Amino acid sequence: MSGGGPRLRAREWINEPEHGSDIELVQIDAGCIDFPTGTTFISGETVSFAGFTTNEDIDTRPGIKACALTGIEGAFNQNSFTDGAMIEPPATINGTWKITVTNGKKARWACAL
């Protein structure tokens, strides 16, 4: 850009071929939700080392809850639903939300009640 300041990007994806990825197509879906005043939130981060799986209960509070991923990090170069981060909803209203993170990934999450 001539004569202008630096160009800023809202989001920047980095394709790192040294991690074995030659995939150029990336698909990400996201959504936003507004919560009413008085909603309580908890948040955290779950980490898994390379070659390992971490399972964690992320919200055990009773009542109707909603949880979501708020960030992910790691080399996503495997075509696999079991190589990354997955949130599992409870089977009942008072059940526990869980997260599974695998193979050197880090996931940030938040839950609302």
Contacts in CASP RR format, 6 or more apart in sequence:
PFRMAT RR
TARGET T0000
AUTHOR 0000-0000-0000
METHOD contacts of the structure
MODEL  1
MSGGGPRLRAREWINEPEHGSDIELVQIDAGCIDFPTGTTFISGETVSFA
GFTTNEDIDTRPGIKACALTGIEGAFNQNSFTDGAMIEPPATINGTWKIT
VTNGKKARWACAL
1 7 0 8 1.000
13 26 0 8 1.000
15 21 0 8 1.000
15 24 0 8 1.000
15 26 0 8 1.000
16 75 0 8 1.000
19 75 0 8 1.000
19 77 0 8 1.000
20 75 0 8 1.000
20 77 0 8 1.000
21 75 0 8 1.000
21 76 0 8 1.000
21 77 0 8 1.000
23 77 0 8 1.000
33 66 0 8 1.000
33 68 0 8 1.000
35 112 0 8 1.000
39 112 0 8 1.000
39 113 0 8 1.000
40 112 0 8 1.000
40 113 0 8 1.000
41 110 0 8 1.000
41 111 0 8 1.000
41 112 0 8 1.000
41 113 0 8 1.000
42 58 0 8 1.000
42 59 0 8 1.000
42 61 0 8 1.000
42 110 0 8 1.000
42 111 0 8 1.000
42 113 0 8 1.000
43 70 0 8 1.000
43 108 0 8 1.000
43 109 0 8 1.000
43 110 0 8 1.000
43 111 0 8 1.000
44 58 0 8 1.000
44 108 0 8 1.000
44 109 0 8 1.000
44 110 0 8 1.000
45 106 0 8 1.000
45 107 0 8 1.000
45 108 0 8 1.000
45 109 0 8 1.000
46 54 0 8 1.000
46 56 0 8 1.000
46 58 0 8 1.000
46 85 0 8 1.000
46 99 0 8 1.000
46 101 0 8 1.000
46 106 0 8 1.000
46 107 0 8 1.000
46 109 0 8 1.000
47 54 0 8 1.000
47 101 0 8 1.000
47 104 0 8 1.000
47 105 0 8 1.000
47 106 0 8 1.000
47 107 0 8 1.000
48 54 0 8 1.000
48 101 0 8 1.000
48 102 0 8 1.000
48 103 0 8 1.000
48 104 0 8 1.000
48 105 0 8 1.000
48 106 0 8 1.000
49 104 0 8 1.000
50 103 0 8 1.000
50 104 0 8 1.000
51 102 0 8 1.000
51 103 0 8 1.000
51 104 0 8 1.000
52 102 0 8 1.000
52 103 0 8 1.000
52 104 0 8 1.000
53 100 0 8 1.000
53 101 0 8 1.000
53 102 0 8 1.000
53 103 0 8 1.000
54 100 0 8 1.000
54 101 0 8 1.000
54 102 0 8 1.000
55 98 0 8 1.000
55 99 0 8 1.000
55 100 0 8 1.000
56 98 0 8 1.000
56 99 0 8 1.000
56 100 0 8 1.000
56 101 0 8 1.000
57 96 0 8 1.000
57 97 0 8 1.000
57 98 0 8 1.000
58 67 0 8 1.000
58 87 0 8 1.000
58 96 0 8 1.000
58 97 0 8 1.000
58 98 0 8 1.000
58 99 0 8 1.000
58 109 0 8 1.000
58 111 0 8 1.000
59 65 0 8 1.000
59 67 0 8 1.000
59 96 0 8 1.000
59 97 0 8 1.000
59 111 0 8 1.000
59 113 0 8 1.000
60 95 0 8 1.000
60 96 0 8 1.000
61 113 0 8 1.000
62 94 0 8 1.000
62 95 0 8 1.000
63 93 0 8 1.000
63 94 0 8 1.000
63 113 0 8 1.000
64 93 0 8 1.000
64 113 0 8 1.000
65 90 0 8 1.000
65 97 0 8 1.000
65 111 0 8 1.000
65 112 0 8 1.000
65 113 0 8 1.000
66 111 0 8 1.000
66 112 0 8 1.000
67 87 0 8 1.000
67 89 0 8 1.000
67 97 0 8 1.000
67 109 0 8 1.000
67 110 0 8 1.000
67 111 0 8 1.000
67 112 0 8 1.000
68 87 0 8 1.000
68 109 0 8 1.000
68 110 0 8 1.000
68 111 0 8 1.000
69 85 0 8 1.000
69 87 0 8 1.000
69 107 0 8 1.000
69 108 0 8 1.000
69 109 0 8 1.000
70 108 0 8 1.000
70 109 0 8 1.000
70 110 0 8 1.000
71 107 0 8 1.000
71 108 0 8 1.000
71 109 0 8 1.000
72 84 0 8 1.000
72 85 0 8 1.000
72 105 0 8 1.000
72 106 0 8 1.000
72 107 0 8 1.000
72 108 0 8 1.000
73 105 0 8 1.000
73 106 0 8 1.000
73 107 0 8 1.000
74 104 0 8 1.000
74 105 0 8 1.000
74 106 0 8 1.000
75 104 0 8 1.000
76 83 0 8 1.000
76 84 0 8 1.000
76 105 0 8 1.000
78 103 0 8 1.000
82 102 0 8 1.000
83 102 0 8 1.000
83 103 0 8 1.000
83 105 0 8 1.000
84 101 0 8 1.000
84 102 0 8 1.000
84 103 0 8 1.000
84 105 0 8 1.000
84 107 0 8 1.000
85 99 0 8 1.000
85 100 0 8 1.000
85 101 0 8 1.000
85 102 0 8 1.000
85 105 0 8 1.000
85 107 0 8 1.000
86 99 0 8 1.000
86 100 0 8 1.000
87 97 0 8 1.000
87 98 0 8 1.000
87 99 0 8 1.000
87 109 0 8 1.000
88 97 0 8 1.000
88 98 0 8 1.000
88 99 0 8 1.000
88 100 0 8 1.000
89 97 0 8 1.000
90 96 0 8 1.000
90 97 0 8 1.000
97 111 0 8 1.000
99 107 0 8 1.000
99 109 0 8 1.000
101 107 0 8 1.000
END
